[in-house]
Amino acid sequence: MIEGRRLVVPLCWLSLLLAATLGMGQLEGLFRVIEPDSRQVIYDRADFLTLLGRHLSVVGVAAVLAILIGVGAAIAVTRERGRDFLPLVSQLASMGQTFPPVAVLALAVPVLGFGTLPIIVALLLYGLLPIVRNTLAGILGIDPSVREAARGMGMSSGQILRQVELPLAAPVILAGIRTSVTINIATAAIGATVGASNLGDPIISGIVNGNTAYVIQGALLIGLLAISVDSLFSRLPSPGGR
């Protein structure tokens, strides 16, 4: 019963997202007020549900790669053999987010071509910092006496990592993943400029054609998607929690 209540708010946002995605055409009258001089006010070059699926796919692939690389790198540099590389990993992750995604696309397109791959690379680099930073903070913030107690119980280094460090650091790591994914949901829209079809399509098309209605439609769906995903993350139970 309690678990069901935790999902009420995320389900409401998801329902609103789905309703807006499937029912955008029913709002033509409203968008006609915004763009009275435009012949067409509802974006129809691609189905909104299809665009939503593509948007989720790109963000999802980038998020999985960022989690694997970010958490893995952070764990590696908190081990005895990798501590010398800790400053380097932190700096590289910071550079990835401070480097504008548009610049990453400009550099990636000549090598990778137009399409989905360049935006995945850009989102991967842009999403690493929160994950690396929070994983480091979570693991390094564990009281050393906890590790000593685990060693005293005869645990190996691998067991301490899996059974002690990661569970204790999990809430902090999850917060970093939540930040990374939420930011990248909005950032993924720029993929439309290099042929990666997603919810950025109506925004870019609206800017190019001077159609504010298109821009609002894309922005509305991206905003609802970001809120829905963030709401789901906020309702995830903490490890060891009830």
N, C-alpha and C positions, 0 to 999 in steps of 0.2 A: 504493500500500500504506500509506504514511504517512498520507495523507489519510483512508483508511478507518479507521485506528486512532483518528484524532482524533474520529471520530463515534461511537465505541463507547459512551462514557458518555452522550451525549445520546440516542442511540437506546435505551439501556436505560431511561432515565427516561421517554422517550416511550412505550415499550412498557408500562411500569408504569402510566402515565397512562391509556392506552387500555384496558388490562386492568381497571383500577379503574372506568373509565367504563362499560364494557360488562358487567362482572361484578359490579356493586354488589349486584344482587339475590341473588347466590349467598352473600353475607355476612350474610344475614338472621339466621342463628343467632348470629353474633357480636354484632350490634346488639340482638338480643333480650336478651342478657345485660346490655347497657348500659341498655336501657329495657324491663324485664320487665313493666311495668304498662301499656305503650302497646299499643293495638290494632294499630297499624301502625308499623313501624320503618324501612321503606324508602320514601324519598320517591318518589312516583309521579305527581305532578301534571303533570310534564313529563319527557320522556326525558332522561337525563343527557347523552347524546351531543348532543342538540339544544341543551341548556343550554351545553355546552362550546363548540359552534359559535357561539352567540350571544355568549358571553363573549369569545371570540377576535375576533369581528367588531368589537365595541365597542372593545376595547383596540387592535385594529389600526388602525381609522379614527382614533382619538384620537392614536395614535403617529405615523401618517403626517402628520397636521396639525401636531402638535407639532414634528416634525422639519423640515417645510417652513418653518414660522413661526420656530422657534427658531434653526435654522442660518442661515436667510435674514437674520433680524434681527441675529444676531451678526456675520455677514459684513458687513452694511451699516454697522454702527457701527465696524468696524475699517478701513473705507476712509477716505480723507482727508476727504471731504465729510461723513461721518457720525460722526466722532469726538466731536463735541459731545454726541451723544445716547447715548453709551456708558453713562454713569452711570444715565440714565433707563431704558434697556432692562434693565440689571442689576437695578434696584430693582423694576421692574414684574414681572420674572420671579420675583423673591424673594417679592413680595406674592402672586403666584398660588399658590405652594406653602404659604405660611404661612396663607392663607385656607382654613379647613376645607372639604373637599368637600361636607359636609352643608349648610353655609351656602350654598355655590354652588347646590346643588340647590334649597334653599328659595327662593332668589332667581330661579332659572331657570324653575322649574315654572310660576309664574303667567304668565310670558311665552311659554315654549316648550311648555307643556303636559306631561302625563305621557308617559312612554315613554323611548325611547333617546336622543333629542337632548340632554336636560339632563345625562345622565351623560357624554356625549361632551364637552360643554362643560366639565364639572367635571374630567374626566381630562386634557383639553387644558391647562387652566390649571395643574393640579397637576403635569403632566409637563414643563412648559417649563423650569423652573429648571435641572435637571441638564444639559439639552441646551444651553441658552444659556451657562451657566457653563463647561461643558467646551469648547464651540466657541470661546469667547473665550480661554480658557486655552491651547488648542491653537494658535490663530493668533497670539496675542500673544506666545507663548513661543518662536516661531521666531526664530532668530538673525538680526538685521538684515543681517548680512553675506551671508546666503544670498539675500535679496531683491536686494541690490546686485549680487551675482554674476549673478543671473538678468537683471537690467536690463542689465548689461554685455554679456550675450549677445544683447541685442536683443529680449527678450521684452516684450510689452505687459502692462498691468496685469491684463487678463483671463487671459492665458496664465500669468502668475505665480500668480494665484489657483488656476487649475485644475490646473496642472502642478507647482507647487511647494508652495504653502501648504496646500491641502486634503489632498494625499497625506501631507505631514508631520504635519498635525494630525489625520489620520483616526483613529489609535488612541485619542487623548484624546476626540475627538467620539464615537466608538463606545462608549466607556466611559460617557459621559453618556446616550446612547440606551439602553444596557443597563440602567442604573439607573432611568431613567424608565419603561421598559416593565415592568420587574419590579415596581416599586412600584405601578404602575397595574393590574396583574393582580389584586392584592389589593384595591386601592381600588375597583375596578369592582363589587365585591359590593354596595356600598351602592345601586347602581342599582336593585336589586330593591325598594327602598322607594318608588320613584316609577314602578313599572310597567315597568322595563327588565328583561325576563326574561333571567337568566343564572345562573351558578353561585352567585350570592348568594341565589337563591330558597329552596333548602332551609335555608340558614342563618337567613334572616328568618322563614321558616315555623316552624322549630324553636324560635326565640326566642319567637315569639308563642304557640305551642302548648305550650311547655315540653317539647319533644321533643329531648333531647340527641343522639339518633341522627341526626336530620336535620342538626343543626349540624355534627357530625363529618363527615358525608358531603360537605357542601358545602366545608368547610374542607380536607378531605383532597384533593379534586380541585383546588381552587385552589392549594394548596401544591405538588402535583405539577406543575401547569401552570407555576407560577412557576419551580420548579427546572428543569424541562425547557427552558423558554425561556432562562433564565440560562445553563444548560449549553451550549445552542447558541451563544449569544453568545460564551462563553468559548473556543469552538473555532473561531471565525471566524479565518481567516488574516489576519495584519497586511499592509497594503498594502506591496508590495515584498518581502514575506517569501516564504520557500520553502515 
